[in-house]
Amino acid sequence: MRSATVALRIGSISEDLYENTKLSGITLISARRADSARHRVRFVPQSRAFPCN
């Protein structure tokens, strides 16, 4: 009985982890996209003004 309950717990934990990693992966990707868009907006005018940077 003990091993069965442990296996069930591990299964539910792994499912939770999978859902969390899916969600965090989506948020990470969207955060990276937002950061890259911000950097483009910030650094494009500066690079035009200062070509050395």
HELIX and SHEET records of a PDB file:
HELIX    1   1 ARG A    2  ALA A   49  1                                  48    
END                                                                             
